[in-house]
């Protein structure tokens, strides 16, 4: 792979994370403003800043993600997109008036170093070499998807029956209702 295209993909992956998290930051600003509103969702849906943040996340960030994948493959992109968390942390301080403690500042510095090391690794997967219609691949994808869906369904049922409710929510990561 041409090193120029590799670095282009790295830059796109980092931009994808930055744009995605900047959109989150804009949405958070609006959510904080309308938090106590009786018509919370309606207020959000009518707010142009919140809508712009949603477009940044879903459209622009997603598009940059997919283009980056064409150049460096899927391996490095999640790590490179973590650069957006730096924007989220710094933006929370500047835009929302939140405070960073020393451990968060150290975490940002470590993240910058890790992202630099990931970028300099030159690891890439050429998607053109992969056969996405390979029956073994499709079987594994189906199996893993089924296991994930089944596990989520079991955890949801446990949550509804009030069995291991905290663990179920922690694994599901979000309130299912």
MDAnalysis code that builds the backbone (N, CA, C; Angstrom):
import MDAnalysis as mda
import numpy as np

u = mda.Universe.empty(531, n_residues=177, atom_resindex=np.repeat(np.arange(177), 3), trajectory=True)
u.add_TopologyAttr("name", ["N", "CA", "C"] * 177)
u.add_TopologyAttr("resid", np.arange(1, 178))
u.add_TopologyAttr("resname", ["UNK", "UNK", "UNK", "UNK", "UNK", "UNK", "UNK", "UNK", "UNK", "UNK", "UNK", "UNK", "UNK", "UNK", "UNK", "UNK", "UNK", "UNK", "UNK", "UNK", "UNK", "UNK", "UNK", "UNK", "UNK", "UNK", "UNK", "UNK", "UNK", "UNK", "UNK", "UNK", "UNK", "UNK", "UNK", "UNK", "UNK", "UNK", "UNK", "UNK", "UNK", "UNK", "UNK", "UNK", "UNK", "UNK", "UNK", "UNK", "UNK", "UNK", "UNK", "UNK", "UNK", "UNK", "UNK", "UNK", "UNK", "UNK", "UNK", "UNK", "UNK", "UNK", "UNK", "UNK", "UNK", "UNK", "UNK", "UNK", "UNK", "UNK", "UNK", "UNK", "UNK", "UNK", "UNK", "UNK", "UNK", "UNK", "UNK", "UNK", "UNK", "UNK", "UNK", "UNK", "UNK", "UNK", "UNK", "UNK", "UNK", "UNK", "UNK", "UNK", "UNK", "UNK", "UNK", "UNK", "UNK", "UNK", "UNK", "UNK", "UNK", "UNK", "UNK", "UNK", "UNK", "UNK", "UNK", "UNK", "UNK", "UNK", "UNK", "UNK", "UNK", "UNK", "UNK", "UNK", "UNK", "UNK", "UNK", "UNK", "UNK", "UNK", "UNK", "UNK", "UNK", "UNK", "UNK", "UNK", "UNK", "UNK", "UNK", "UNK", "UNK", "UNK", "UNK", "UNK", "UNK", "UNK", "UNK", "UNK", "UNK", "UNK", "UNK", "UNK", "UNK", "UNK", "UNK", "UNK", "UNK", "UNK", "UNK", "UNK", "UNK", "UNK", "UNK", "UNK", "UNK", "UNK", "UNK", "UNK", "UNK", "UNK", "UNK", "UNK", "UNK", "UNK", "UNK", "UNK", "UNK", "UNK", "UNK", "UNK", "UNK", "UNK", "UNK", "UNK", "UNK"])
u.atoms.positions = np.array([
    [0.843, -1.179, 0.000],
    [0.000, 0.000, 0.000],
    [0.887, 1.242, 0.000],
    [0.497, 2.214, -0.766],
    [1.230, 3.478, -0.847],
    [1.150, 4.199, 0.499],
    [2.290, 4.615, 1.063],
    [2.280, 5.294, 2.371],
    [1.426, 6.560, 2.392],
    [1.343, 7.246, 1.274],
    [0.515, 8.451, 1.222],
    [-0.949, 8.158, 1.456],
    [-1.435, 7.083, 0.840],
    [-2.834, 6.693, 1.029],
    [-3.074, 6.153, 2.424],
    [-2.063, 5.483, 2.987],
    [-2.185, 5.000, 4.361],
    [-2.411, 6.179, 5.302],
    [-1.577, 7.219, 5.181],
    [-1.696, 8.376, 6.068],
    [-2.982, 9.143, 5.814],
    [-3.451, 9.134, 4.573],
    [-4.736, 9.742, 4.266],
    [-5.846, 9.017, 5.035],
    [-5.799, 7.682, 5.042],
    [-6.774, 6.898, 5.798],
    [-6.681, 7.152, 7.291],
    [-5.459, 7.282, 7.820],
    [-5.269, 7.570, 9.247],
    [-5.894, 8.921, 9.590],
    [-5.637, 9.912, 8.761],
    [-6.195, 11.249, 9.016],
    [-7.721, 11.222, 8.957],
    [-8.277, 10.489, 7.990],
    [-9.737, 10.388, 7.896],
    [-10.335, 9.695, 9.118],
    [-9.667, 8.660, 9.618],
    [-10.160, 7.959, 10.811],
    [-10.141, 8.884, 12.027],
    [-9.063, 9.645, 12.183],
    [-8.987, 10.582, 13.300],
    [-10.064, 11.660, 13.152],
    [-10.226, 12.186, 11.941],
    [-11.274, 13.190, 11.696],
    [-12.666, 12.632, 11.969],
    [-12.868, 11.375, 11.650],
    [-14.152, 10.745, 11.917],
    [-14.457, 10.772, 13.412],
    [-13.477, 10.402, 14.227],
    [-13.675, 10.443, 15.673],
    [-13.879, 11.848, 16.193],
    [-13.130, 12.804, 15.653],
    [-13.253, 14.197, 16.085],
    [-14.637, 14.740, 15.736],
    [-15.065, 14.523, 14.492],
    [-16.366, 15.027, 14.049],
    [-17.491, 14.365, 14.835],
    [-17.387, 13.064, 15.035],
    [-18.402, 12.325, 15.785],
    [-18.543, 12.879, 17.197],
    [-17.433, 13.062, 17.884],
    [-17.499, 13.537, 19.266],
    [-17.826, 15.022, 19.356],
    [-17.473, 15.807, 18.356],
    [-17.896, 17.208, 18.340],
    [-19.421, 17.279, 18.208],
    [-19.992, 16.401, 17.378],
    [-21.450, 16.325, 17.274],
    [-22.081, 15.957, 18.608],
    [-21.462, 15.026, 19.325],
    [-21.944, 14.647, 20.656],
    [-21.896, 15.843, 21.598],
    [-20.820, 16.602, 21.520],
    [-20.655, 17.780, 22.367],
    [-21.752, 18.816, 22.096],
    [-22.040, 19.056, 20.824],
    [-23.112, 19.993, 20.479],
    [-24.462, 19.503, 21.001],
    [-24.702, 18.213, 20.853],
    [-25.962, 17.664, 21.339],
    [-26.051, 17.765, 22.863],
    [-24.942, 17.521, 23.542],
    [-24.926, 17.588, 25.005],
    [-25.230, 19.004, 25.476],
    [-24.703, 19.988, 24.778],
    [-24.966, 21.382, 25.135],
    [-26.460, 21.679, 25.078],
    [-27.126, 21.212, 24.037],
    [-28.562, 21.451, 23.895],
    [-29.343, 20.637, 24.923],
    [-28.934, 19.408, 25.164],
    [-29.623, 18.568, 26.154],
    [-29.552, 19.226, 27.527],
    [-28.400, 19.767, 27.877],
    [-28.275, 20.453, 29.167],
    [-29.219, 21.650, 29.263],
    [-29.440, 22.313, 28.147],
    [-30.308, 23.484, 28.120],
    [-31.776, 23.101, 28.318],
    [-32.217, 22.001, 27.696],
    [-33.626, 21.597, 27.733],
    [-33.911, 20.456, 28.699],
    [-32.997, 20.167, 29.578],
    [-33.116, 19.010, 30.477],
    [-34.424, 19.005, 31.260],
    [-34.885, 20.162, 31.711],
    [-36.085, 20.221, 32.552],
    [-37.349, 20.571, 31.778],
    [-37.266, 20.570, 30.464],
    [-38.403, 20.912, 29.611],
    [-39.397, 19.752, 29.583],
    [-40.695, 20.079, 29.681],
    [-41.731, 19.039, 29.632],
    [-41.791, 18.362, 28.266],
    [-41.492, 19.111, 27.222],
    [-41.510, 18.566, 25.865],
    [-40.075, 18.406, 25.385],
    [-39.324, 17.628, 26.129],
    [-37.877, 17.485, 25.936],
    [-37.509, 17.053, 24.508],
    [-38.061, 15.950, 24.043],
    [-37.706, 15.424, 22.721],
    [-38.148, 16.373, 21.601],
    [-39.303, 16.976, 21.757],
    [-39.781, 17.918, 20.742],
    [-38.853, 19.133, 20.681],
    [-38.404, 19.596, 21.848],
    [-37.487, 20.737, 21.882],
    [-36.166, 20.390, 21.213],
    [-35.683, 19.173, 21.448],
    [-34.432, 18.754, 20.815],
    [-34.579, 18.676, 19.307],
    [-35.660, 18.055, 18.865],
    [-35.858, 17.847, 17.428],
    [-36.014, 19.158, 16.661],
    [-36.416, 20.222, 17.337],
    [-36.579, 21.513, 16.678],
    [-35.335, 22.390, 16.790],
    [-34.372, 21.981, 17.587],
    [-33.191, 22.809, 17.803],
    [-32.160, 22.569, 16.705],
    [-31.756, 23.614, 15.956],
    [-30.817, 23.416, 14.848],
    [-29.419, 22.971, 15.305],
    [-28.998, 23.371, 16.489],
    [-27.680, 22.943, 16.975],
    [-27.693, 21.447, 17.263],
    [-28.763, 20.962, 17.894],
    [-28.866, 19.533, 18.180],
    [-28.931, 18.739, 16.873],
    [-29.705, 19.223, 15.913],
    [-29.806, 18.539, 14.617],
    [-28.466, 18.543, 13.886],
    [-27.733, 19.665, 13.955],
    [-26.417, 19.732, 13.329],
    [-25.469, 18.723, 13.979],
    [-25.525, 18.609, 15.300],
    [-24.707, 17.609, 16.003],
    [-25.049, 16.197, 15.565],
    [-26.335, 15.918, 15.383],
    [-26.766, 14.602, 14.923],
    [-26.253, 14.320, 13.514],
    [-26.308, 15.320, 12.649],
    [-25.809, 15.154, 11.273],
    [-24.303, 14.927, 11.279],
    [-23.589, 15.677, 12.136],
    [-22.144, 15.466, 12.241],
    [-21.839, 14.031, 12.652],
    [-22.575, 13.525, 13.628],
    [-22.339, 12.157, 14.099],
    [-22.686, 11.119, 13.048],
    [-23.901, 11.182, 12.577],
    [-24.415, 10.112, 11.732],
    [-23.944, 10.186, 10.277],
    [-23.900, 11.362, 9.723],
    [-23.603, 11.492, 8.296],
    [-22.120, 11.736, 8.065],
    [-21.611, 12.845, 8.589],
    [-20.230, 13.222, 8.298],
    [-19.251, 12.235, 8.942],
    [-19.437, 11.946, 10.236],
    [-18.549, 10.996, 10.909],
    [-18.606, 9.614, 10.278],
    [-19.809, 9.168, 9.946],
    [-19.959, 7.861, 9.304],
    [-19.325, 7.797, 7.933],
    [-19.490, 8.846, 7.169],
    [-18.892, 8.899, 5.834],
    [-17.366, 8.870, 5.921],
    [-16.796, 9.662, 6.815],
    [-15.344, 9.647, 7.001],
    [-14.860, 8.268, 7.454],
    [-15.637, 7.621, 8.318],
    [-15.312, 6.271, 8.790],
    [-15.225, 5.294, 7.625],
    [-16.234, 5.302, 6.760],
    [-16.262, 4.358, 5.648],
    [-15.155, 4.633, 4.625],
    [-14.884, 5.900, 4.372],
    [-13.801, 6.216, 3.433],
    [-12.457, 5.796, 4.020],
    [-12.256, 6.035, 5.315],
    [-11.010, 5.619, 5.968],
    [-10.836, 4.111, 5.874],
    [-11.930, 3.382, 5.984],
    [-11.863, 1.924, 5.899],
    [-11.384, 1.462, 4.533],
    [-11.677, 2.205, 3.504],
    [-11.213, 1.839, 2.166],
    [-9.689, 1.911, 2.082],
    [-9.073, 2.792, 2.860],
    [-7.630, 2.994, 2.765],
    [-6.813, 2.213, 3.788],
    [-7.340, 1.996, 4.985],
    [-6.546, 1.290, 6.002],
    [-7.244, 0.066, 6.563],
    [-8.446, -0.219, 6.122],
    [-9.151, -1.382, 6.626],
    [-9.738, -1.125, 8.006],
    [-10.398, -2.123, 8.569],
    [-11.134, -1.925, 9.822],
    [-10.304, -2.053, 11.097],
    [-9.052, -2.438, 11.005],
    [-8.273, -2.764, 12.194],
    [-7.969, -1.574, 13.082],
    [-7.435, -0.523, 12.531],
    [-6.944, 0.598, 13.324],
    [-7.984, 1.669, 13.604],
    [-9.039, 1.684, 12.862],
    [-9.972, 2.806, 12.913],
    [-10.551, 3.053, 14.311],
    [-11.015, 2.048, 15.043],
    [-11.551, 2.360, 16.382],
    [-10.527, 3.032, 17.301],
    [-9.288, 2.593, 17.257],
    [-8.262, 3.221, 18.079],
    [-7.968, 4.639, 17.652],
    [-7.939, 4.878, 16.353],
    [-7.679, 6.223, 15.854],
    [-8.855, 7.157, 16.126],
    [-10.061, 6.618, 16.087],
    [-11.239, 7.437, 16.357],
    [-11.292, 7.896, 17.812],
    [-10.523, 7.249, 18.676],
    [-10.482, 7.665, 20.077],
    [-9.958, 9.085, 20.223],
    [-9.327, 9.619, 19.195],
    [-8.886, 11.015, 19.221],
    [-10.066, 11.940, 19.472],
    [-11.234, 11.535, 19.055],
    [-12.427, 12.343, 19.284],
    [-12.751, 12.502, 20.752],
    [-12.333, 11.545, 21.581],
    [-12.579, 11.656, 23.021],
    [-11.805, 12.826, 23.615],
    [-10.664, 13.142, 23.014],
    [-9.902, 14.302, 23.468],
    [-10.707, 15.565, 23.186],
    [-11.292, 15.648, 22.000],
    [-12.141, 16.782, 21.647],
    [-13.320, 16.862, 22.614],
    [-13.892, 15.723, 22.946],
    [-15.027, 15.691, 23.867],
    [-14.625, 16.208, 25.249],
    [-13.471, 15.771, 25.744],
    [-13.023, 16.208, 27.064],
    [-12.684, 17.693, 27.077],
    [-11.889, 18.121, 26.121],
    [-11.493, 19.541, 26.068],
    [-12.707, 20.415, 25.758],
    [-13.553, 19.961, 24.863],
    [-14.761, 20.714, 24.526],
    [-15.713, 20.837, 25.699],
    [-15.789, 19.814, 26.534],
    [-16.637, 19.883, 27.722],
    [-16.161, 20.978, 28.670],
    [-14.856, 21.156, 28.730],
    [-14.301, 22.210, 29.581],
    [-14.602, 23.577, 28.971],
    [-14.321, 23.735, 27.689],
    [-14.444, 25.041, 27.034],
    [-15.899, 25.435, 26.768],
    [-16.686, 24.500, 26.260],
    [-18.035, 24.822, 25.818],
    [-19.074, 24.694, 26.932],
    [-18.897, 23.701, 27.797],
    [-19.908, 23.423, 28.816],
    [-19.488, 23.852, 30.221],
    [-18.247, 24.315, 30.361],
    [-17.791, 24.790, 31.660],
    [-17.496, 23.693, 32.664],
    [-17.282, 22.478, 32.213],
    [-16.949, 21.387, 33.128],
    [-15.470, 21.463, 33.493],
    [-15.062, 20.708, 34.501],
    [-13.679, 20.718, 34.987],
    [-13.011, 19.373, 34.716],
    [-11.710, 19.397, 34.425],
    [-10.911, 18.176, 34.294],
    [-10.029, 18.046, 35.530],
    [-9.945, 16.830, 36.074],
    [-9.013, 16.622, 37.182],
    [-7.696, 16.075, 36.623],
    [-6.717, 15.908, 37.477],
    [-5.367, 15.534, 37.036],
    [-5.349, 14.165, 36.353],
    [-6.145, 13.229, 36.835],
    [-6.148, 11.900, 36.213],
    [-6.727, 11.966, 34.801],
    [-7.687, 12.834, 34.569],
    [-8.249, 12.989, 33.224],
    [-7.245, 13.647, 32.279],
    [-6.481, 14.594, 32.787],
    [-5.436, 15.235, 31.975],
    [-4.357, 14.214, 31.616],
    [-3.956, 13.398, 32.573],
    [-2.970, 12.345, 32.296],
    [-3.535, 11.362, 31.272],
    [-4.816, 11.030, 31.403],
    [-5.464, 10.137, 30.445],
    [-5.449, 10.701, 29.030],
    [-5.670, 12.004, 28.897],
    [-5.635, 12.645, 27.579],
    [-4.231, 12.564, 26.990],
    [-3.226, 12.822, 27.803],
    [-1.837, 12.750, 27.330],
    [-1.489, 11.327, 26.893],
    [-1.896, 10.338, 27.691],
    [-1.646, 8.941, 27.318],
    [-2.386, 8.564, 26.032],
    [-3.601, 9.081, 25.878],
    [-4.375, 8.777, 24.675],
    [-3.706, 9.365, 23.436],
    [-3.177, 10.566, 23.554],
    [-2.471, 11.176, 22.421],
    [-1.281, 10.301, 22.028],
    [-0.535, 9.829, 23.015],
    [0.599, 8.945, 22.728],
    [0.165, 7.639, 22.087],
    [-0.916, 7.055, 22.602],
    [-1.400, 5.786, 22.051],
    [-1.880, 5.950, 20.609],
    [-2.572, 7.037, 20.333],
    [-3.067, 7.277, 18.977],
    [-1.896, 7.471, 18.021],
    [-0.855, 8.179, 18.481],
    [0.334, 8.361, 17.641],
    [0.982, 7.013, 17.348],
    [1.107, 6.165, 18.357],
    [1.712, 4.847, 18.152],
    [0.876, 3.984, 17.213],
    [-0.438, 4.051, 17.350],
    [-1.314, 3.293, 16.445],
    [-1.117, 3.774, 15.009],
    [-1.072, 5.076, 14.826],
    [-0.892, 5.629, 13.482],
    [0.427, 5.221, 12.864],
    [1.501, 5.200, 13.664],
    [2.824, 4.852, 13.146],
    [3.022, 3.342, 12.975],
    [2.047, 2.535, 13.379],
    [2.203, 1.075, 13.272],
    [2.185, 0.585, 11.819],
    [1.605, 1.365, 10.919],
    [1.478, 0.996, 9.502],
    [0.692, -0.293, 9.282],
    [-0.121, -0.692, 10.235],
    [-0.937, -1.886, 10.079],
    [-2.168, -1.526, 9.250],
    [-2.449, -2.316, 8.249],
    [-3.622, -2.077, 7.410],
    [-4.102, -3.411, 6.861],
    [-5.382, -3.491, 6.612],
    [-5.977, -4.666, 5.979],
    [-6.556, -4.203, 4.652],
    [-6.143, -4.833, 3.584],
    [-6.665, -4.475, 2.268],
    [-8.001, -5.182, 2.079],
    [-9.071, -4.417, 2.093],
    [-10.411, -4.996, 1.985],
    [-10.649, -5.664, 0.638],
    [-9.885, -5.275, -0.381],
    [-10.059, -5.889, -1.705],
    [-9.639, -7.353, -1.688],
    [-8.765, -7.732, -0.751],
    [-8.301, -9.116, -0.659],
    [-9.266, -10.017, 0.111],
    [-10.270, -9.454, 0.720],
    [-11.188, -10.234, 1.543],
    [-12.404, -10.666, 0.726],
    [-12.802, -11.922, 0.911],
    [-13.995, -12.430, 0.248],
    [-15.138, -12.413, 1.258],
    [-15.993, -11.406, 1.167],
    [-17.069, -11.250, 2.130],
    [-18.240, -12.202, 1.874],
    [-18.191, -12.952, 0.796],
    [-19.228, -13.946, 0.518],
    [-18.757, -15.360, 0.822],
    [-17.600, -15.490, 1.445],
    [-17.077, -16.787, 1.845],
    [-18.042, -17.422, 2.849],
    [-18.422, -18.664, 2.597],
    [-19.430, -19.310, 3.440],
    [-18.968, -19.439, 4.890],
    [-17.691, -19.718, 5.135],
    [-17.199, -19.824, 6.511],
    [-17.321, -18.483, 7.236],
    [-17.015, -17.401, 6.548],
    [-17.145, -16.071, 7.141],
    [-18.606, -15.766, 7.463],
    [-19.501, -16.069, 6.524],
    [-20.920, -15.806, 6.740],
    [-21.479, -16.647, 7.880],
    [-21.002, -17.875, 8.019],
    [-21.437, -18.727, 9.130],
    [-20.971, -18.134, 10.455],
    [-19.712, -17.698, 10.528],
    [-19.203, -17.099, 11.772],
    [-19.953, -15.817, 12.116],
    [-20.199, -14.984, 11.123],
    [-20.944, -13.745, 11.377],
    [-22.338, -14.073, 11.897],
    [-23.003, -15.033, 11.275],
    [-24.346, -15.418, 11.710],
    [-24.321, -15.999, 13.108],
    [-23.340, -16.842, 13.386],
    [-23.228, -17.459, 14.713],
    [-22.989, -16.406, 15.788],
    [-22.030, -15.527, 15.567],
    [-21.727, -14.491, 16.560],
    [-22.897, -13.531, 16.745],
    [-23.567, -13.184, 15.655],
    [-24.724, -12.298, 15.755],
    [-25.842, -12.970, 16.538],
    [-26.074, -14.244, 16.264],
    [-27.099, -14.989, 16.989],
    [-26.797, -15.105, 18.474],
    [-25.543, -15.377, 18.805],
    [-25.148, -15.476, 20.210],
    [-25.315, -14.121, 20.900],
    [-24.910, -13.056, 20.245],
    [-25.050, -11.717, 20.815],
    [-26.521, -11.357, 21.011],
    [-27.339, -11.619, 20.012],
    [-28.761, -11.324, 20.121],
    [-29.406, -12.174, 21.217],
    [-29.084, -13.473, 21.237],
    [-29.638, -14.364, 22.259],
    [-29.222, -13.952, 23.660],
    [-27.954, -13.611, 23.827],
    [-27.472, -13.150, 25.131],
    [-28.157, -11.875, 25.575],
    [-28.365, -10.959, 24.631],
    [-29.061, -9.708, 24.952],
    [-30.505, -9.992, 25.348],
    [-31.153, -10.912, 24.649],
    [-32.536, -11.267, 24.976],
    [-32.621, -11.890, 26.365],
    [-31.674, -12.758, 26.694],
    [-31.660, -13.384, 28.025],
    [-31.458, -12.324, 29.103],
    [-30.517, -11.418, 28.897],
    [-30.280, -10.351, 29.871],
    [-31.500, -9.448, 30.019],
    [-32.178, -9.176, 28.933],
    [-33.380, -8.356, 28.995],
    [-34.475, -9.066, 29.787],
    [-34.629, -10.349, 29.567],
    [-35.629, -11.128, 30.320],
    [-35.273, -11.145, 31.804],
    [-33.988, -11.334, 32.125],
    [-33.558, -11.293, 33.532],
    [-33.854, -9.930, 34.152],
    [-33.640, -8.878, 33.383],
    [-33.941, -7.539, 33.866],
    [-35.428, -7.398, 34.165],
    [-36.276, -7.858, 33.256],
    [-37.717, -7.738, 33.446],
    [-38.211, -8.557, 34.632],
    [-37.576, -9.701, 34.881],
    [-37.979, -10.563, 35.992],
    [-37.300, -10.163, 37.304],
    [-36.522, -9.069, 37.246],
    [-35.832, -8.533, 38.421],
    [-34.836, -9.527, 39.015],
    [-34.185, -10.275, 38.128],
    [-33.123, -11.197, 38.520],
    [-31.819, -10.609, 38.006],
    [-30.864, -10.411, 38.884],
    [-29.564, -9.835, 38.502],
    [-29.762, -8.549, 37.688],
    [-30.614, -7.692, 38.164],
    [-31.005, -6.501, 37.415],
    [-29.817, -5.570, 37.134],
    [-28.983, -5.328, 38.136],
    [-27.837, -4.440, 37.952],
    [-26.836, -4.991, 36.958],
    [-26.548, -6.284, 37.064],
    [-25.600, -6.913, 36.141],
    [-26.158, -6.893, 34.727],
    [-27.456, -7.173, 34.601],
    [-28.084, -7.156, 33.272],
    [-27.966, -5.785, 32.628],
    [-28.260, -4.742, 33.407],
    [-28.168, -3.396, 32.857],
    [-26.730, -3.019, 32.524],
    [-25.809, -3.435, 33.366],
    [-24.402, -3.104, 33.116],
    [-23.919, -3.744, 31.818],
    [-24.318, -4.968, 31.575],
    [-23.886, -5.654, 30.356],
    [-24.633, -5.125, 29.135],
    [-25.913, -4.865, 29.282],
    [-26.681, -4.315, 28.165],
    [-26.268, -2.876, 27.883],
    [-25.689, -2.212, 28.868],
    [-25.108, -0.866, 28.768],
    [-26.118, 0.248, 28.756],
    [-27.352, -0.023, 28.543],
    [-28.320, 1.059, 28.508],
    [-29.647, 0.530, 29.025],
    [-30.446, 1.408, 29.550],
    [-31.756, 0.984, 30.028],
    [-32.588, 0.513, 28.850],
    [-33.089, -0.717, 28.901],
    [-33.752, -1.298, 27.727],
    [-35.144, -0.733, 27.455],
    [-35.689, 0.026, 28.364],
    [-37.048, 0.520, 28.147],
    [-37.079, 1.902, 27.599],
])
